[in-house]
Amino acid sequence: MPGLRQPAGELNGRPSLDATGEYAGWLSSGNHPTELVVVELATGRTDRHRVPLAGRCRSFHWSKSPGVGLAVVDADGAEDCQLYRVRPGEGRWQPVAGPHARQVRVVAQSELRPREIVVSLLDGTAEQAEYRRIDLVTGAGQTLLRDRGFAAVYFDHQLRPRLFETVDELGSRLIFDGDPDHGRLFLRIEHRDGMCVRFVDFTADGRSVHFVMPDGEQGVRLVRLPLTGGPAAAATLCRADKADFTELFFDGADLQLAQVEGERTECRPFDAAAAAV
């Protein structure tokens, strides 16, 4: 890549690509003050931006909105992390939630609503977290729901809460289609499989959902489950024997590429475009 050199300091976290694919960004630290490094991929031009905040900047990644990044900052080392929206070209770092928000983390983004994110946070002296949808352009926020002790909440591509996870007295994971008080039980994951089964993503139309599930004694499989069905209606898209999926890339409902890690890492394409890449 023309002009691209090893940045000063150490790479702090994985590089991230912006929504247009034109820029990469990462944090560089080590023996140097923490900087945000932004590289224009076509030319290799590199800009370094000093992080203008007290505390430790733990991570940076681009949002789905072009030119807007997200940085997690731990101000006092107490894990009460704040989330900042970053416009590197303007040198602006602004908190995405109010001054009293703490333990702020991104839980959902979508290409269908690129200027918005959903965050989980504690606000003020509240003991229960809330989920808030925030406009990255205006900063306006809307509370979607308050956490009543859910193990997890999964949001679709319209950034709506769709699946709610709880744990029963035997340690089984229960996933409901809708609020557990009024929704239906969609998936029950026995305790022995709890560490293996994981949510991946909804399809773009919101009618199905992808999960990684056990496949025999030493394997896993990627499945698509229609939300009107259940485990019996699962369609297996890909298998990994004595391995696991580390990255999965979709185009709508279609699997394009699976990165599988076993004794070595390999990429499996599932269409001609991904195979060419």
PECORFEN-V278797 format. One record per residue. RES is the residue in one small letter. SS is DSSP state (H for helix, E for strand, C for the rest). PHI is phi in radians with two decimals (* if undefined). Layout:
res: <RES,RES>
ss: <SS,SS>
phi: <PHI,PHI>
This chain:
res: <m,p,g,l,r,q,p,a,g,e,l,n,g,r,p,s,l,d,a,t,g,e,y,a,g,w,l,s,s,g,n,h,p,t,e,l,v,v,v,e,l,a,t,g,r,t,d,r,h,r,v,p,l,a,g,r,c,r,s,f,h,w,s,k,s,p,g,v,g,l,a,v,v,d,a,d,g,a,e,d,c,q,l,y,r,v,r,p,g,e,g,r,w,q,p,v,a,g,p,h,a,r,q,v,r,v,v,a,q,s,e,l,r,p,r,e,i,v,v,s,l,l,d,g,t,a,e,q,a,e,y,r,r,i,d,l,v,t,g,a,g,q,t,l,l,r,d,r,g,f,a,a,v,y,f,d,h,q,l,r,p,r,l,f,e,t,v,d,e,l,g,s,r,l,i,f,d,g,d,p,d,h,g,r,l,f,l,r,i,e,h,r,d,g,m,c,v,r,f,v,d,f,t,a,d,g,r,s,v,h,f,v,m,p,d,g,e,q,g,v,r,l,v,r,l,p,l,t,g,g,p,a,a,a,a,t,l,c,r,a,d,k,a,d,f,t,e,l,f,f,d,g,a,d,l,q,l,a,q,v,e,g,e,r,t,e,c,r,p,f,d,a,a,a,a,a,v>
ss: <C,C,C,C,C,C,C,C,C,C,E,E,E,E,E,E,E,C,C,C,C,C,E,E,E,E,E,E,C,C,C,C,C,C,E,E,E,E,E,E,C,C,C,C,C,E,E,E,E,E,C,C,C,C,C,E,E,E,E,E,E,E,C,C,C,C,C,C,E,E,E,E,E,E,C,C,C,C,C,C,C,E,E,E,E,E,E,C,C,C,C,E,E,E,E,C,C,C,C,C,E,E,E,E,E,E,E,E,C,C,H,H,H,C,C,E,E,E,E,E,E,E,E,C,C,C,C,C,C,E,E,E,E,E,E,C,C,C,C,C,E,E,E,E,E,E,C,C,C,C,C,E,E,E,E,C,C,C,C,C,E,E,E,E,E,E,E,C,C,C,C,C,E,E,E,E,E,C,C,C,C,C,C,E,E,E,E,E,E,C,H,H,H,C,C,C,C,E,E,E,E,E,C,C,C,C,C,E,E,E,E,E,E,E,E,C,C,C,E,E,E,E,E,E,E,E,C,C,C,C,H,H,H,C,E,E,E,E,E,E,E,C,C,E,E,E,E,E,E,E,E,C,C,E,E,E,E,E,E,E,E,C,C,C,E,E,E,E,E,C,C,H,H,H,H,H,C>
phi: <*,-1.07,1.36,-1.52,-2.16,-1.07,-1.26,-1.11,1.46,-1.96,-1.27,-1.93,1.70,-1.31,-1.08,-2.22,-1.68,-1.31,-1.10,-1.56,1.35,-1.55,-2.27,-2.00,-2.50,-2.78,-1.63,-2.17,-2.42,1.31,-1.48,-1.98,-1.02,-1.09,-2.22,-1.67,-1.75,-2.12,-2.07,-1.41,-1.18,-1.19,-1.96,1.41,-1.12,-2.05,-2.05,-2.02,-2.16,-1.14,-1.26,-1.54,-2.33,-1.34,1.60,-1.77,-1.47,-1.48,-2.77,-2.49,-2.66,-1.31,-1.47,-1.38,-1.62,-0.95,1.42,-2.03,-1.89,-2.24,-2.18,-1.76,-2.18,-1.78,-1.25,-2.22,1.37,-1.70,1.16,-1.51,-1.29,-1.89,-1.92,-2.03,-1.62,-2.14,-2.03,-0.98,-1.12,-1.86,1.19,-1.80,-2.17,-2.24,-1.13,-1.45,-2.10,-1.14,-1.15,-1.69,-1.27,-2.54,0.90,-1.50,-2.51,-1.36,-2.01,-2.80,-2.44,-2.72,-1.14,-1.35,-2.33,-1.16,-1.56,-2.10,-2.37,-1.97,-2.13,-1.84,-2.73,-1.83,-2.12,1.13,-1.72,-1.07,-1.63,-1.86,-1.27,-2.21,-1.84,-2.25,-1.61,-2.20,-1.48,-1.25,-1.50,-1.65,1.47,-1.17,-2.21,-2.39,-1.30,-1.59,-2.91,-1.86,-1.28,-1.89,1.53,-1.14,-1.24,-2.90,-2.26,-1.98,-1.89,-1.46,-1.32,-1.63,1.06,-1.82,-1.21,-2.06,-2.02,-2.15,-1.97,-2.29,-2.22,-1.55,-1.18,-1.65,1.53,-1.35,-1.53,-2.01,-2.00,-1.86,-1.52,1.81,-0.93,-0.97,-1.28,-2.28,-1.45,-1.83,-1.21,-1.67,-2.63,-1.99,-2.00,-1.12,-0.96,-1.16,-1.82,-1.03,-1.41,-1.68,-1.38,-2.56,-1.25,-1.92,-3.05,-1.47,-1.29,-1.06,-1.44,1.30,-1.62,-2.42,-2.49,-1.82,-2.33,-1.66,-2.32,-1.08,-2.45,1.40,-1.34,-2.27,-2.14,-2.31,-2.43,-1.65,-2.19,-1.97,-2.02,-1.19,-1.20,-1.54,-1.98,-3.11,-0.96,-1.18,-1.69,-1.17,-1.86,-1.41,-1.71,-2.84,-2.12,-2.32,-1.60,0.94,-2.73,-2.56,-1.50,-1.83,-2.52,-2.37,-2.10,-2.12,-2.10,1.15,-1.59,-1.67,-1.30,-1.73,-2.61,-2.15,-1.73,-2.04,-2.07,-2.21,-1.16,-2.54,-1.57,-2.39,-1.95,-1.97,-1.47,-2.19,-2.62,-1.12,-1.13,-1.19,-1.10,-1.12,-1.17>
